[in-house]
Amino acid sequence: PVDRPRTANMAAPKAAWHCACFTLFILTAEAVLSGLYIDNGVDQTVIHHSMTRNERLVVEHEILELLGLGERPRRVRDPPLDRSAPSFLMDVYKQLAEEHEQARPTRSSEMALSGDEQQAIDESDLIMTFQSKKHHLGALRHGHGRHVWFDVAGAPG
C-alpha cells in the first residue's frame, strides 16, 4: 500500500517525459522535411517528394554557385574596427567632422586619395565598403584563378 502512491507519483512525470520526447521528435521530423509540395485539389498543400540530405546539399550548392559564392557564408559578429574598411570610414568621418568644425576643407595625407576620389567622397551622401574574402580557386577556364569576394550580408536590399 505504501508503494502505490509513490508509483502513481512516478507515472505522471514519466508520461510527461514521453509526451515531450514524442513532441520533440515530431517537430524535428517536420523541420527536416524539405521537398516538393503540390496542391491536392481540396485547398491543401501536401508533400509530393521529400528531398534526401544529399539532394538538399546539391540544391544548396547550386544556389551558392548561382550567387557566386564558393561556400555557405559564415555569420560574422561585430568585426573589429582595426580592419581596413571600418578604419577608412572612420578616417572619412573624422575628416568630414574636422572640415565641418573648421568651415574650410582639409585633406588627410594618411588616406592617400586622388583628387577625383576625394571629390567623390565630398559629394556622397552614403559610402559603402565591403571587406574582401580572398579565395584562391584552382585553375579556371579563363586562366585567372583568383577572385576577390566581398561579404555583402550587411548591405541594404
MDAnalysis code that builds the backbone (N, CA, C; Angstrom):
import MDAnalysis as mda
import numpy as np

u = mda.Universe.empty(471, n_residues=157, atom_resindex=np.repeat(np.arange(157), 3), trajectory=True)
u.add_TopologyAttr("name", ["N", "CA", "C"] * 157)
u.add_TopologyAttr("resid", np.arange(1, 158))
u.add_TopologyAttr("resname", ["PRO", "VAL", "ASP", "ARG", "PRO", "ARG", "THR", "ALA", "ASN", "MET", "ALA", "ALA", "PRO", "LYS", "ALA", "ALA", "TRP", "HIS", "CYS", "ALA", "CYS", "PHE", "THR", "LEU", "PHE", "ILE", "LEU", "THR", "ALA", "GLU", "ALA", "VAL", "LEU", "SER", "GLY", "LEU", "TYR", "ILE", "ASP", "ASN", "GLY", "VAL", "ASP", "GLN", "THR", "VAL", "ILE", "HIS", "HIS", "SER", "MET", "THR", "ARG", "ASN", "GLU", "ARG", "LEU", "VAL", "VAL", "GLU", "HIS", "GLU", "ILE", "LEU", "GLU", "LEU", "LEU", "GLY", "LEU", "GLY", "GLU", "ARG", "PRO", "ARG", "ARG", "VAL", "ARG", "ASP", "PRO", "PRO", "LEU", "ASP", "ARG", "SER", "ALA", "PRO", "SER", "PHE", "LEU", "MET", "ASP", "VAL", "TYR", "LYS", "GLN", "LEU", "ALA", "GLU", "GLU", "HIS", "GLU", "GLN", "ALA", "ARG", "PRO", "THR", "ARG", "SER", "SER", "GLU", "MET", "ALA", "LEU", "SER", "GLY", "ASP", "GLU", "GLN", "GLN", "ALA", "ILE", "ASP", "GLU", "SER", "ASP", "LEU", "ILE", "MET", "THR", "PHE", "GLN", "SER", "LYS", "LYS", "HIS", "HIS", "LEU", "GLY", "ALA", "LEU", "ARG", "HIS", "GLY", "HIS", "GLY", "ARG", "HIS", "VAL", "TRP", "PHE", "ASP", "VAL", "ALA", "GLY", "ALA", "PRO", "GLY"])
u.atoms.positions = np.array([
    [0.813, -1.197, 0.000],
    [0.000, 0.000, 0.000],
    [0.858, 1.263, 0.000],
    [2.017, 1.208, 0.635],
    [2.864, 2.396, 0.693],
    [3.490, 2.667, -0.673],
    [3.792, 1.630, -1.440],
    [4.427, 1.789, -2.739],
    [3.483, 2.345, -3.794],
    [2.203, 2.132, -3.645],
    [1.245, 2.537, -4.670],
    [1.230, 4.046, -4.924],
    [1.089, 4.876, -3.917],
    [1.110, 6.319, -4.183],
    [2.433, 6.759, -4.797],
    [3.522, 6.141, -4.380],
    [4.825, 6.500, -4.940],
    [4.886, 6.141, -6.421],
    [4.359, 4.986, -6.816],
    [4.320, 4.573, -8.211],
    [3.424, 5.510, -9.007],
    [2.296, 5.890, -8.444],
    [1.390, 6.813, -9.127],
    [2.069, 8.162, -9.320],
    [2.828, 8.587, -8.326],
    [3.547, 9.858, -8.436],
    [4.638, 9.785, -9.495],
    [5.248, 8.638, -9.687],
    [6.310, 8.465, -10.676],
    [5.752, 8.347, -12.089],
    [4.521, 7.878, -12.231],
    [3.935, 7.658, -13.551],
    [3.662, 8.980, -14.263],
    [3.235, 9.986, -13.553],
    [2.898, 11.267, -14.183],
    [4.121, 11.932, -14.816],
    [5.255, 12.058, -14.109],
    [6.432, 12.655, -14.757],
    [6.947, 11.810, -15.920],
    [6.848, 10.494, -15.784],
    [7.316, 9.619, -16.859],
    [6.457, 9.805, -18.107],
    [5.149, 9.912, -17.930],
    [4.243, 10.135, -19.061],
    [4.508, 11.504, -19.688],
    [4.750, 12.497, -18.862],
    [5.049, 13.835, -19.385],
    [6.359, 13.818, -20.167],
    [7.343, 13.081, -19.666],
    [8.627, 12.953, -20.353],
    [8.440, 12.289, -21.711],
    [7.661, 11.216, -21.769],
    [7.403, 10.533, -23.039],
    [6.678, 11.457, -24.017],
    [5.726, 12.221, -23.516],
    [4.978, 13.167, -24.361],
    [5.917, 14.244, -24.908],
    [6.810, 14.754, -24.060],
    [7.755, 15.784, -24.502],
    [8.706, 15.232, -25.557],
    [9.202, 14.011, -25.353],
    [10.102, 13.393, -26.340],
    [9.391, 13.174, -27.669],
    [8.143, 12.707, -27.613],
    [7.375, 12.473, -28.839],
    [7.138, 13.793, -29.575],
    [6.793, 14.845, -28.853],
    [6.569, 16.156, -29.469],
    [7.854, 16.669, -30.111],
    [8.972, 16.522, -29.418],
    [10.257, 16.944, -29.968],
    [10.589, 16.163, -31.232],
    [10.313, 14.866, -31.240],
    [10.552, 14.034, -32.418],
    [9.712, 14.513, -33.598],
    [8.445, 14.790, -33.371],
    [7.547, 15.249, -34.446],
    [8.020, 16.594, -34.987],
    [8.370, 17.527, -34.110],
    [8.829, 18.842, -34.562],
    [10.119, 18.733, -35.359],
    [11.030, 17.875, -34.932],
    [12.284, 17.673, -35.660],
    [12.015, 17.064, -37.024],
    [11.127, 16.091, -37.077],
    [10.800, 15.446, -38.354],
    [10.181, 16.446, -39.318],
    [9.312, 17.320, -38.817],
    [8.693, 18.319, -39.692],
    [9.718, 19.336, -40.181],
    [10.688, 19.675, -39.344],
    [11.685, 20.677, -39.717],
    [12.601, 20.192, -40.826],
    [12.843, 18.899, -40.909],
    [13.765, 18.392, -41.917],
    [13.064, 17.947, -43.189],
    [11.749, 18.073, -43.255],
    [11.028, 17.663, -44.457],
    [11.091, 18.766, -45.503],
    [12.112, 18.730, -46.317],
    [12.225, 19.631, -47.448],
    [11.842, 18.833, -48.670],
    [11.222, 19.468, -49.596],
    [10.862, 18.730, -50.794],
    [9.927, 19.509, -51.675],
    [9.237, 18.779, -52.523],
    [8.312, 19.358, -53.482],
    [6.899, 19.218, -52.946],
    [6.207, 20.320, -52.810],
    [4.841, 20.321, -52.304],
    [3.895, 20.671, -53.444],
    [2.727, 20.028, -53.467],
    [1.734, 20.293, -54.511],
    [0.369, 20.501, -53.870],
    [-0.533, 21.117, -54.627],
    [-1.911, 21.297, -54.194],
    [-2.667, 20.021, -54.523],
    [-3.368, 19.458, -53.537],
    [-4.064, 18.198, -53.770],
    [-5.476, 18.385, -54.313],
    [-5.854, 19.581, -54.649],
    [-7.155, 19.842, -55.258],
    [-8.247, 20.184, -54.272],
    [-8.016, 20.030, -52.999],
    [-9.018, 20.377, -51.992],
    [-8.455, 21.426, -51.031],
    [-7.781, 22.414, -51.623],
    [-7.213, 23.538, -50.875],
    [-6.240, 23.105, -49.782],
    [-5.473, 22.073, -50.066],
    [-4.444, 21.628, -49.138],
    [-3.144, 21.442, -49.901],
    [-2.052, 21.762, -49.255],
    [-0.740, 21.531, -49.842],
    [-0.142, 20.309, -49.156],
    [0.260, 19.348, -49.968],
    [0.835, 18.116, -49.423],
    [2.194, 17.885, -50.057],
    [3.043, 17.163, -49.342],
    [4.370, 16.876, -49.867],
    [4.261, 15.797, -50.934],
    [4.865, 16.079, -52.083],
    [4.854, 15.130, -53.198],
    [6.136, 14.305, -53.200],
    [7.254, 14.974, -52.924],
    [8.550, 14.290, -52.902],
    [9.391, 14.905, -51.798],
    [9.857, 14.093, -50.882],
    [10.715, 14.559, -49.805],
    [12.165, 14.436, -50.245],
    [12.900, 15.535, -50.132],
    [14.295, 15.546, -50.566],
    [15.173, 14.837, -49.546],
    [16.124, 14.075, -50.046],
    [17.106, 13.445, -49.172],
    [18.136, 14.487, -48.760],
    [18.962, 14.138, -47.801],
    [20.008, 15.070, -47.350],
    [20.950, 15.405, -48.497],
    [21.313, 14.421, -49.300],
    [22.205, 14.675, -50.440],
    [21.556, 15.611, -51.448],
    [20.262, 15.426, -51.710],
    [19.564, 16.317, -52.642],
    [19.542, 17.744, -52.104],
    [19.301, 17.894, -50.799],
    [19.306, 19.240, -50.209],
    [20.683, 19.885, -50.334],
    [21.749, 19.111, -50.114],
    [23.108, 19.650, -50.238],
    [23.412, 20.058, -51.673],
    [22.938, 19.266, -52.652],
    [23.156, 19.600, -54.062],
    [22.435, 20.899, -54.404],
    [21.186, 21.044, -53.954],
    [20.424, 22.266, -54.229],
    [21.095, 23.466, -53.559],
    [21.538, 23.291, -52.320],
    [22.229, 24.381, -51.624],
    [23.492, 24.786, -52.375],
    [24.261, 23.806, -52.836],
    [25.492, 24.089, -53.582],
    [25.181, 24.823, -54.889],
    [24.119, 24.412, -55.579],
    [23.744, 25.076, -56.831],
    [23.330, 26.518, -56.588],
    [22.602, 26.764, -55.513],
    [22.190, 28.135, -55.188],
    [23.414, 28.988, -54.857],
    [24.344, 28.426, -54.089],
    [25.563, 29.170, -53.761],
    [26.365, 29.492, -55.012],
    [26.456, 28.535, -55.947],
    [27.165, 28.788, -57.207],
    [26.452, 29.857, -58.021],
    [25.122, 29.805, -58.036],
    [24.342, 30.800, -58.767],
    [24.603, 32.196, -58.214],
    [24.769, 32.291, -56.902],
    [25.046, 33.575, -56.263],
    [26.523, 33.953, -56.312],
    [27.352, 33.067, -56.855],
    [28.774, 33.354, -56.966],
    [29.543, 33.131, -55.677],
    [28.999, 32.314, -54.791],
    [29.659, 32.027, -53.521],
    [30.230, 30.620, -53.569],
    [31.458, 30.457, -53.106],
    [32.077, 29.138, -53.106],
    [31.609, 28.273, -51.951],
    [31.231, 28.920, -50.866],
    [30.803, 28.183, -49.685],
    [29.727, 28.980, -48.977],
    [29.056, 28.338, -48.050],
    [27.999, 28.996, -47.298],
    [28.613, 30.085, -46.414],
    [28.107, 31.310, -46.485],
    [28.690, 32.395, -45.685],
    [28.549, 32.115, -44.194],
    [29.570, 32.436, -43.460],
    [29.529, 32.288, -42.008],
    [29.033, 33.594, -41.412],
    [28.328, 33.475, -40.316],
    [27.852, 34.681, -39.643],
    [29.012, 35.331, -38.909],
    [29.201, 36.604, -39.158],
    [30.283, 37.348, -38.526],
    [29.655, 38.290, -37.515],
    [30.174, 38.267, -36.333],
    [29.641, 39.136, -35.287],
    [30.620, 40.281, -35.032],
    [30.121, 41.486, -35.136],
    [30.875, 42.695, -34.830],
    [32.340, 42.629, -35.250],
    [32.634, 42.926, -36.527],
    [34.029, 42.894, -36.963],
    [34.843, 43.946, -36.213],
    [36.095, 43.630, -35.913],
    [36.924, 44.599, -35.197],
    [37.154, 45.859, -36.024],
    [37.299, 46.981, -35.336],
    [37.456, 48.262, -36.024],
    [38.831, 48.461, -36.635],
    [39.774, 47.559, -36.375],
    [41.108, 47.766, -36.923],
    [41.240, 47.267, -38.356],
    [40.170, 46.768, -38.956],
    [40.235, 46.323, -40.347],
    [40.153, 47.535, -41.266],
    [40.566, 47.357, -42.504],
    [40.733, 48.488, -43.413],
    [39.438, 49.226, -43.718],
    [38.352, 48.527, -43.990],
    [37.117, 49.216, -44.359],
    [36.599, 50.087, -43.218],
    [36.438, 49.564, -42.001],
    [35.987, 50.435, -40.919],
    [36.977, 51.553, -40.613],
    [38.270, 51.279, -40.717],
    [39.272, 52.321, -40.461],
    [39.172, 53.430, -41.496],
    [38.984, 53.052, -42.765],
    [38.846, 54.040, -43.826],
    [37.626, 54.915, -43.571],
    [36.500, 54.290, -43.235],
    [35.292, 55.069, -42.971],
    [35.472, 55.972, -41.755],
    [36.188, 55.497, -40.748],
    [36.446, 56.330, -39.583],
    [37.298, 57.532, -39.976],
    [38.283, 57.336, -40.852],
    [39.096, 58.455, -41.341],
    [38.239, 59.461, -42.109],
    [37.337, 58.946, -42.959],
    [36.444, 59.835, -43.714],
    [35.567, 60.621, -42.752],
    [34.998, 59.930, -41.753],
    [34.143, 60.602, -40.781],
    [34.912, 61.690, -40.029],
    [36.105, 61.351, -39.555],
    [36.901, 62.336, -38.812],
    [37.239, 63.537, -39.677],
    [37.571, 63.282, -40.953],
    [37.907, 64.377, -41.853],
    [36.690, 65.273, -42.085],
    [35.524, 64.662, -42.314],
    [34.316, 65.460, -42.539],
    [33.937, 66.250, -41.292],
    [34.073, 65.634, -40.118],
    [33.772, 66.340, -38.873],
    [34.732, 67.503, -38.673],
    [35.989, 67.273, -38.990],
    [37.001, 68.319, -38.861],
    [36.714, 69.467, -39.829],
    [36.354, 69.132, -41.076],
    [36.036, 70.166, -42.065],
    [34.824, 70.972, -41.630],
    [33.843, 70.296, -41.058],
    [32.629, 70.987, -40.624],
    [32.950, 71.959, -39.494],
    [33.793, 71.537, -38.565],
    [34.161, 72.407, -37.445],
    [34.976, 73.602, -37.903],
    [35.907, 73.395, -38.802],
    [36.800, 74.467, -39.224],
    [36.215, 75.297, -40.358],
    [35.146, 74.825, -40.979],
    [34.477, 75.527, -42.082],
    [35.412, 75.781, -43.254],
    [36.436, 74.964, -43.395],
    [37.291, 75.023, -44.575],
    [37.790, 73.611, -44.855],
    [37.880, 73.259, -46.128],
    [38.303, 71.901, -46.476],
    [39.742, 71.615, -46.061],
    [39.943, 70.461, -45.511],
    [41.287, 69.980, -45.216],
    [41.421, 68.593, -45.821],
    [42.613, 68.222, -46.160],
    [42.861, 66.917, -46.780],
    [43.736, 66.078, -45.857],
    [43.383, 64.823, -45.735],
    [44.165, 63.915, -44.909],
    [45.194, 63.213, -45.777],
    [46.456, 63.360, -45.431],
    [47.504, 62.699, -46.210],
    [47.588, 61.217, -45.875],
    [46.989, 60.786, -44.767],
    [47.040, 59.379, -44.377],
    [46.257, 58.489, -45.334],
    [45.209, 59.014, -45.944],
    [44.359, 58.185, -46.798],
    [44.905, 58.055, -48.209],
    [45.768, 58.923, -48.653],
    [46.366, 58.885, -49.989],
    [45.303, 58.775, -51.076],
    [44.363, 59.711, -51.074],
    [43.285, 59.720, -52.064],
    [43.632, 60.670, -53.195],
    [43.211, 60.300, -54.401],
    [43.393, 61.205, -55.539],
    [42.338, 62.307, -55.450],
    [42.501, 63.320, -56.271],
    [41.538, 64.418, -56.278],
    [40.137, 63.964, -56.652],
    [40.043, 63.057, -57.640],
    [38.734, 62.539, -58.050],
    [38.087, 61.731, -56.929],
    [38.898, 60.921, -56.238],
    [38.357, 60.119, -55.139],
    [37.869, 61.022, -54.008],
    [38.644, 62.054, -53.704],
    [38.254, 62.974, -52.643],
    [36.981, 63.724, -53.022],
    [36.871, 64.117, -54.300],
    [35.672, 64.814, -54.760],
    [34.452, 63.897, -54.672],
    [34.612, 62.624, -55.045],
    [33.501, 61.671, -54.962],
    [33.041, 61.501, -53.518],
    [33.990, 61.464, -52.586],
    [33.635, 61.348, -51.171],
    [32.913, 62.603, -50.704],
    [33.416, 63.769, -51.115],
    [32.797, 65.028, -50.708],
    [31.361, 65.149, -51.205],
    [31.066, 64.590, -52.377],
    [29.736, 64.705, -52.972],
    [28.797, 63.570, -52.567],
    [29.292, 62.585, -51.837],
    [28.489, 61.406, -51.496],
    [27.668, 61.626, -50.242],
    [26.458, 61.063, -50.276],
    [25.622, 61.025, -49.083],
    [25.837, 59.717, -48.321],
    [26.268, 58.678, -49.039],
    [26.418, 57.351, -48.455],
    [27.665, 56.696, -49.020],
    [28.458, 56.118, -48.162],
    [29.650, 55.392, -48.599],
    [29.542, 53.980, -48.052],
    [29.666, 52.989, -48.935],
    [29.618, 51.590, -48.511],
    [30.921, 50.921, -48.898],
    [31.485, 50.167, -47.981],
    [32.670, 49.379, -48.289],
    [32.396, 47.941, -47.889],
    [33.104, 47.036, -48.517],
    [32.953, 45.619, -48.234],
    [34.333, 45.036, -47.984],
    [34.440, 44.223, -46.957],
    [35.713, 43.578, -46.670],
    [35.897, 42.422, -47.635],
    [37.087, 42.301, -48.178],
    [37.321, 41.230, -49.142],
    [37.551, 39.916, -48.426],
    [37.053, 38.861, -49.058],
    [37.311, 37.491, -48.610],
    [38.142, 36.869, -49.705],
    [39.410, 36.708, -49.483],
    [40.295, 36.214, -50.538],
    [40.155, 34.704, -50.673],
    [39.646, 34.286, -51.806],
    [39.515, 32.861, -52.111],
    [40.374, 32.575, -53.327],
    [41.290, 31.651, -53.207],
    [42.082, 31.247, -54.358],
    [41.465, 29.986, -54.915],
    [40.954, 30.092, -56.113],
    [40.341, 28.946, -56.759],
    [41.368, 28.291, -57.658],
    [41.219, 27.019, -57.883],
    [42.135, 26.283, -58.746],
    [42.123, 26.829, -60.158],
    [42.750, 26.118, -61.055],
    [42.837, 26.563, -62.449],
    [41.434, 26.693, -63.033],
    [41.088, 27.891, -63.404],
    [39.785, 28.135, -64.005],
    [39.941, 28.243, -65.505],
    [38.829, 28.063, -66.215],
    [38.902, 28.043, -67.674],
    [39.370, 29.370, -68.259],
    [39.137, 30.481, -67.573],
    [39.589, 31.764, -68.116],
    [41.031, 32.061, -67.728],
    [41.646, 31.196, -66.939],
    [43.073, 31.304, -66.682],
    [43.480, 32.199, -65.533],
    [42.572, 32.987, -64.984],
    [42.981, 33.903, -63.921],
    [43.179, 33.165, -62.600],
    [42.223, 32.369, -62.197],
    [42.356, 31.559, -60.997],
    [42.275, 32.315, -59.691],
    [42.002, 33.616, -59.725],
    [41.917, 34.374, -58.487],
    [40.710, 35.292, -58.551],
    [39.961, 35.264, -57.489],
    [38.797, 36.134, -57.350],
    [38.866, 36.799, -55.988],
    [38.315, 37.967, -55.883],
    [38.161, 38.619, -54.596],
    [36.670, 38.658, -54.321],
    [36.282, 38.090, -53.191],
    [34.874, 38.011, -52.817],
    [34.600, 39.061, -51.750],
    [33.384, 39.569, -51.726],
    [33.007, 40.568, -50.744],
    [31.796, 40.086, -49.970],
    [31.818, 40.298, -48.675],
    [30.702, 39.940, -47.815],
    [29.700, 41.086, -47.863],
    [28.582, 40.866, -48.540],
    [27.567, 41.904, -48.688],
    [26.337, 41.595, -47.840],
    [26.504, 40.746, -46.829],
    [25.374, 40.345, -45.993],
    [24.752, 41.548, -45.283],
    [25.557, 42.517, -44.924],
    [25.030, 43.671, -44.213],
    [24.570, 44.802, -45.111],
    [24.637, 44.623, -46.428],
    [24.252, 45.683, -47.360],
    [22.736, 45.789, -47.432],
    [22.215, 47.002, -47.516],
    [20.761, 47.149, -47.636],
    [20.269, 46.596, -48.963],
    [19.048, 46.020, -48.944],
    [18.356, 45.354, -50.035],
    [18.735, 45.780, -51.364],
])
